[in-house]
């Protein structure tokens, strides 16, 4: 009789350990999914904010100015040329050198 009780007890103990392991695994998965949900909700909020920004008139006007070169009536457009000589439109001669060489020249000349 005692042997049967020990076998039943061991069987219940093994079953309990297995179920506890499953529970912990499922709990870990749930926590991971909840973290992923939180991340996606934050990302969704950022996308909604970006969408609202894109819908604004300020953004549309800014993009029209930058991409298409448009201007408001009565505005004057000023173009700043890069280079030693603004008429030729060439970049300054110090930009031709390799970056480490530029740093060397900056500190030691």
Residue pairs with C-beta under 8 A, 6 or more apart in sequence:
53 59
64 70
65 71
69 77
71 77
81 87
81 89
82 89
82 91
82 92
83 89
83 90
83 91
83 92
84 90
84 92
84 93
94 102
94 105
97 105
